[in-house]
Amino acid sequence: MISIVIAEDQGMLLGALGSLLNLEDDMQVVGKAKNGEEALELVNEHDPDICIMDIEMPVKSGLDAAEKLKNSNCKVIILTTFARSGYFERARKANVSGYLLKDSPSEELANSIRIIMDGRRIYAPELVDMAYHEGTPLTEREEQVIQLIADGKTTKEIAGALFITTGTVRNYVSIIFDKLDVSNRIEAISKYKDNGWFN
């Protein structure tokens, strides 16, 4: 019997997933969590074979929880609506066994669980294509600048934090706008977030 913990912050979906998987002869849902923190507690308590995890959840995200489970016996499957290259990259670094999209047919999830239990990995095809085409276009320094912009820092505060002049910060901001093809800070943050590039 494959034991499973599910972490999903939408109650109706959590219940539906649990019911669907419990209908499978070889699967049993042993715990349901509403966030990554609860998921980690349930994994410690039940020692399941599989933990199915949404990404964007309160308290602790699915990716944060997956990173904590990286060296455990529990295989992590990310099940999300977000096909974002940044998220996928983080998931791969966290050694997840699967990254599936919620719009996949339900029988695909059960089949994927069995394949993963056989020691293989399953990634949604859209993500594999994306991983080879996309990544943040920004350099490490530009990433530091956009992170500080996202934190609400002014040009002067960014300059102080990075020990550079305000003129240099303005140059970085201009380069970031060009690379992201946006015209202001709000658009830059929004585009960077939508691609899942913030760590």
Secondary structure, 3 states (H helix, E strand, C coil): CEEEEEECCCHHHHHHHHHHHHCCCCEEEEEEECCHHHHHHHHHHHCCCEEEECCCCCCCCHHHHHHHCCCCCCEEEEEECCCCHHHHHHHHHCCCCEEEECCCCHHHHHHHHHHHHCCCCEECHHHHHHHHHCCCCCCHHHHHHHHHHHCCCCHHHHHHHHCCCHHHHHHHHHHHHHHHCCCCHHHHHHHHHHCCCCC
